[in-house]
């Protein structure tokens, strides 16, 4: 499910970093929603908000301003941010199936839990759903919290984003966060060959099968600039 959060919620719905069919778009949304991180439109709208106001007073989850626990889990559990910011996600809000899924975001995780229970009983439910979901939460939430505190800054962005190899391995490539904040439209967040980005590798394989296409990359001039140093 981590792949569908990183490729679906983040790179596709938040940043339109590649193109796909309407059918696979819905598959991405369903599988990402099974992560129990609320609705896909809600997720993407909040992430766009984060990039607009990163590490300012208007940011939803800046660890440097509001502390680790708020940026890690507090904001997503707060009743303050339950509504979807429709004005920030109108491009995808026009799809009725996505609006339905965003409203009934508990359907995919509950359905997954039921299937796992029927397939393997309580053990499968506990380990296959509850434990794995908690691990998925805390792994993906580290990008909001730890990747703005620990790591290296290749680019002098206006926020505190950092590159962290450990977090990149944990989240299939999301830990190259300073790269991402420098050029958020890229489907590839590990800009250089040594920066492991398994989400991008998977998207590349899917592009060979024509399931996705037009994967956006960082401009060559950016990579060749004096700022693009290891």
Kinemage of the C-alpha trace (Angstrom):
@kinemage 1
@onewidth
@group {chain A} dominant
@subgroup {mainchain}
@vectorlist {calphas} color= white
{ca unk a 1} P 0.000 0.000 0.000
{ca unk a 2} L 2.963 2.332 0.459
{ca unk a 3} L 3.403 2.431 -3.315
{ca unk a 4} L -0.169 3.598 -3.834
{ca unk a 5} L 0.232 6.348 -1.241
{ca unk a 6} L 3.477 7.573 -2.791
{ca unk a 7} L 2.530 7.110 -6.445
{ca unk a 8} L -1.202 7.768 -6.107
{ca unk a 9} L -1.944 10.208 -3.292
{ca unk a 10} L 1.321 12.055 -3.686
{ca unk a 11} L 2.872 12.038 -7.117
{ca unk a 12} L -0.300 11.647 -9.175
{ca unk a 13} L -3.184 13.304 -7.350
{ca unk a 14} L -1.163 15.965 -5.549
{ca unk a 15} L 1.342 16.838 -8.280
{ca unk a 16} L 0.128 15.314 -11.569
{ca unk a 17} L 3.646 13.997 -12.128
{ca unk a 18} L 2.463 11.471 -14.734
{ca unk a 19} L -0.612 10.577 -16.757
{ca unk a 20} L -2.794 7.496 -16.744
{ca unk a 21} L -6.226 6.252 -17.778
{ca unk a 22} L -9.382 6.958 -15.844
{ca unk a 23} L -9.599 3.292 -14.893
{ca unk a 24} L -6.111 3.123 -13.425
{ca unk a 25} L -6.661 6.526 -11.841
{ca unk a 26} L -9.529 4.984 -9.878
{ca unk a 27} L -7.445 1.923 -8.990
{ca unk a 28} L -4.735 4.224 -7.643
{ca unk a 29} L -7.351 6.076 -5.602
{ca unk a 30} L -8.952 2.934 -4.158
{ca unk a 31} L -5.661 1.350 -3.191
{ca unk a 32} L -4.303 4.581 -1.716
{ca unk a 33} L -7.499 5.022 0.294
{ca unk a 34} L -7.067 1.511 1.701
{ca unk a 35} L -4.120 2.949 3.649
{ca unk a 36} L -6.619 4.604 6.037
{ca unk a 37} L -5.216 8.086 5.454
{ca unk a 38} L -8.668 9.533 4.694
{ca unk a 39} L -9.927 10.480 1.238
{ca unk a 40} L -7.673 10.852 -1.780
{ca unk a 41} L -9.010 14.325 -2.641
{ca unk a 42} L -8.656 15.383 0.995
{ca unk a 43} L -5.079 14.050 1.057
{ca unk a 44} L -4.017 15.714 -2.177
{ca unk a 45} L -5.647 19.060 -1.383
{ca unk a 46} L -3.909 19.222 1.990
{ca unk a 47} L -0.601 18.327 0.401
{ca unk a 48} L -0.963 21.097 -2.162
{ca unk a 49} L -1.723 23.440 0.713
{ca unk a 50} L 1.466 22.254 2.428
{ca unk a 51} L 3.590 23.114 -0.608
{ca unk a 52} L 1.980 26.522 -0.933
{ca unk a 53} L 2.670 27.439 2.687
{ca unk a 54} L 5.496 25.085 3.683
{ca unk a 55} L 7.036 25.926 7.057
{ca unk a 56} L 4.965 29.080 7.501
{ca unk a 57} L 2.215 29.736 10.045
{ca unk a 58} L -0.337 28.530 7.476
{ca unk a 59} L 1.351 25.150 6.996
{ca unk a 60} L -0.755 22.297 8.381
{ca unk a 61} L 2.133 20.286 9.774
{ca unk a 62} L 5.434 22.129 10.036
{ca unk a 63} L 7.625 20.374 12.631
{ca unk a 64} L 9.857 23.411 13.008
{ca unk a 65} L 6.893 25.596 13.994
{ca unk a 66} L 4.448 23.206 15.661
{ca unk a 67} L 6.618 20.381 16.953
{ca unk a 68} L 7.258 16.761 16.042
{ca unk a 69} L 4.084 15.101 17.325
{ca unk a 70} L 1.729 17.595 15.715
{ca unk a 71} L 3.451 17.289 12.333
{ca unk a 72} L 3.659 13.513 12.645
{ca unk a 73} L 0.140 12.523 13.753
{ca unk a 74} L -1.583 15.404 15.557
{ca unk a 75} L -2.795 17.331 12.551
{ca unk a 76} L -4.347 14.333 10.754
{ca unk a 77} L -6.233 13.313 13.913
{ca unk a 78} L -7.453 16.847 14.612
{ca unk a 79} L -11.079 17.818 13.991
{ca unk a 80} L -9.748 21.101 12.638
{ca unk a 81} L -8.930 19.634 9.223
{ca unk a 82} L -11.795 17.285 8.400
{ca unk a 83} L -13.140 19.114 5.335
{ca unk a 84} L -11.693 18.734 1.851
{ca unk a 85} L -10.285 21.969 0.427
{ca unk a 86} L -12.169 21.670 -2.844
{ca unk a 87} L -10.698 24.867 -4.300
{ca unk a 88} L -7.255 23.233 -4.261
{ca unk a 89} L -8.265 19.991 -5.986
{ca unk a 90} L -10.842 21.021 -8.598
{ca unk a 91} L -8.966 19.214 -11.386
{ca unk a 92} L -9.766 15.818 -9.821
{ca unk a 93} L -12.900 16.855 -7.973
{ca unk a 94} L -14.778 16.799 -11.292
{ca unk a 95} L -14.728 12.977 -11.306
{ca unk a 96} L -17.858 11.628 -9.550
{ca unk a 97} L -16.195 8.323 -8.638
{ca unk a 98} L -13.402 10.185 -6.851
{ca unk a 99} L -15.888 12.397 -5.017
{ca unk a 100} L -17.771 9.293 -3.868
{ca unk a 101} L -14.577 7.584 -2.744
{ca unk a 102} L -13.441 10.718 -0.944
{ca unk a 103} L -16.762 10.880 0.932
{ca unk a 104} L -16.857 7.181 1.807
{ca unk a 105} L -13.143 6.782 2.450
{ca unk a 106} L -13.687 4.056 5.031
{ca unk a 107} L -15.028 1.633 2.409
{ca unk a 108} L -11.646 0.451 0.988
{ca unk a 109} L -9.895 -0.168 4.351
{ca unk a 110} L -12.952 -1.899 5.825
{ca unk a 111} L -13.325 -4.036 2.698
{ca unk a 112} L -9.640 -4.963 2.866
{ca unk a 113} L -9.939 -5.884 6.535
{ca unk a 114} L -12.942 -8.117 5.820
{ca unk a 115} L -11.177 -9.867 2.932
{ca unk a 116} L -8.090 -10.512 5.034
{ca unk a 117} L -10.190 -11.893 7.895
{ca unk a 118} L -12.079 -14.216 5.557
{ca unk a 119} L -8.815 -15.339 3.959
{ca unk a 120} L -6.811 -15.975 7.102
{ca unk a 121} L -8.812 -15.359 10.256
{ca unk a 122} L -7.809 -13.188 13.197
{ca unk a 123} L -4.091 -13.593 12.628
{ca unk a 124} L -4.332 -12.301 9.094
{ca unk a 125} L -6.568 -9.430 10.211
{ca unk a 126} L -4.263 -8.338 13.031
{ca unk a 127} L -0.959 -8.641 11.171
{ca unk a 128} L -2.147 -8.122 7.610
{ca unk a 129} L -4.300 -5.104 8.348
{ca unk a 130} L -3.933 -3.486 11.769
{ca unk a 131} L -0.195 -3.903 12.316
{ca unk a 132} L 0.682 -3.198 8.689
{ca unk a 133} L -1.546 -0.107 8.644
{ca unk a 134} L 0.100 1.337 11.745
{ca unk a 135} L 3.537 0.695 10.236
{ca unk a 136} L 2.376 2.317 7.005
{ca unk a 137} L 1.076 5.353 8.898
{ca unk a 138} L 4.229 6.006 10.848
{ca unk a 139} L 6.486 5.344 7.875
{ca unk a 140} L 4.677 7.754 5.568
{ca unk a 141} L 4.159 10.353 8.316
{ca unk a 142} L 7.927 10.629 8.807
{ca unk a 143} L 8.029 12.689 5.617
{ca unk a 144} L 5.953 15.417 7.283
{ca unk a 145} L 7.984 15.302 10.474
{ca unk a 146} L 11.502 13.863 10.272
{ca unk a 147} L 12.339 14.865 6.695
{ca unk a 148} L 12.040 18.510 7.693
{ca unk a 149} L 14.503 17.990 10.567
{ca unk a 150} L 17.099 15.323 9.695
{ca unk a 151} L 19.093 15.059 6.481
{ca unk a 152} L 21.015 17.093 3.932
{ca unk a 153} L 19.885 20.124 1.956
{ca unk a 154} L 21.103 20.068 -1.637
{ca unk a 155} L 18.865 22.953 -2.717
{ca unk a 156} L 18.275 26.215 -0.800
{ca unk a 157} L 14.485 25.969 -0.808
{ca unk a 158} L 12.387 28.409 1.227
{ca unk a 159} L 11.366 25.637 3.630
{ca unk a 160} L 13.315 23.187 5.822
{ca unk a 161} L 12.964 20.107 3.584
{ca unk a 162} L 15.867 17.648 3.660
{ca unk a 163} L 17.071 14.563 1.803
{ca unk a 164} L 17.305 11.455 3.967
{ca unk a 165} L 18.348 8.100 2.499
{ca unk a 166} L 16.937 6.040 5.379
{ca unk a 167} L 13.511 7.651 5.011
{ca unk a 168} L 13.737 7.192 1.237
{ca unk a 169} L 14.251 3.451 1.681
{ca unk a 170} L 11.438 3.296 4.226
{ca unk a 171} L 8.957 5.136 2.000
{ca unk a 172} L 9.962 3.892 -1.469
{ca unk a 173} L 11.611 7.173 -2.440
{ca unk a 174} L 9.762 9.910 -0.572
{ca unk a 175} L 12.754 10.675 1.631
{ca unk a 176} L 14.415 12.701 -1.127
{ca unk a 177} L 12.297 15.511 0.194
{ca unk a 178} L 14.540 18.468 -0.522
{ca unk a 179} L 14.710 17.333 -4.147
{ca unk a 180} L 10.940 17.170 -4.169
{ca unk a 181} L 10.440 20.640 -2.734
{ca unk a 182} L 12.871 22.036 -5.283
{ca unk a 183} L 10.938 20.518 -8.209
{ca unk a 184} L 7.660 19.048 -6.991
{ca unk a 185} L 6.298 18.141 -10.432
{ca unk a 186} L 8.814 15.353 -10.992
{ca unk a 187} L 7.658 11.728 -10.877
{ca unk a 188} L 11.239 10.918 -9.942
{ca unk a 189} L 12.225 12.204 -6.518
{ca unk a 190} L 15.607 10.498 -6.373
{ca unk a 191} L 17.212 12.800 -8.915
{ca unk a 192} L 20.476 10.854 -9.282
{ca unk a 193} L 21.239 7.189 -9.869
{ca unk a 194} L 22.453 6.626 -6.303
{ca unk a 195} L 19.243 8.033 -4.813
{ca unk a 196} L 17.048 4.934 -4.601
{ca unk a 197} L 13.444 5.685 -5.570
{ca unk a 198} L 11.465 2.456 -5.797
{ca unk a 199} L 8.206 4.278 -6.508
{ca unk a 200} L 9.715 5.778 -9.638
{ca unk a 201} L 11.205 2.421 -10.640
{ca unk a 202} L 7.744 0.851 -10.395
{ca unk a 203} L 6.182 3.707 -12.354
{ca unk a 204} L 8.838 3.241 -15.032
{ca unk a 205} L 7.910 -0.443 -15.359
{ca unk a 206} L 4.231 0.509 -15.572
{ca unk a 207} L 5.100 3.005 -18.312
{ca unk a 208} L 6.682 0.206 -20.354
{ca unk a 209} L 3.300 -1.541 -20.143
{ca unk a 210} L 1.539 1.717 -21.159
{ca unk a 211} L -0.441 1.761 -17.907
{ca unk a 212} L 1.064 5.164 -17.104
{ca unk a 213} L 2.861 7.587 -19.366
{ca unk a 214} L 4.474 11.038 -19.614
{ca unk a 215} L 6.468 10.619 -16.404
{ca unk a 216} L 7.793 14.072 -15.612
{ca unk a 217} L 11.466 14.493 -14.696
{ca unk a 218} L 13.495 17.341 -13.212
{ca unk a 219} L 14.937 19.697 -15.850
{ca unk a 220} L 18.404 18.813 -17.049
{ca unk a 221} L 19.569 22.343 -16.237
{ca unk a 222} L 18.572 21.843 -12.619
{ca unk a 223} L 20.544 18.631 -12.333
{ca unk a 224} L 23.571 20.184 -13.983
{ca unk a 225} L 23.543 23.344 -11.886
{ca unk a 226} L 26.131 24.087 -9.242
{ca unk a 227} L 23.413 23.574 -6.637
{ca unk a 228} L 22.852 19.975 -7.731
{ca unk a 229} L 25.663 18.520 -5.676
{ca unk a 230} L 25.727 15.247 -3.819
